[in-house]
């Protein structure tokens, strides 16, 4: 029966080997995070392209001149005279 007691601690040693392998995996994940930082630098270059789009907004100011169509409101005043 004494031989069975020796087998139980041997099983515990095998479990310790599994725990040592777990911390090795997280180290691999840390390397992936470094690659993501490089991608963020590329996004900053795209923001410069957005500044060029702001120049197009200046062209929209020319469309404001079309608001001269407000003269049509004067025709509504003539309709009020018909009611009288």
Residue pairs with C-beta under 8 A, 6 or more apart in sequence:
none
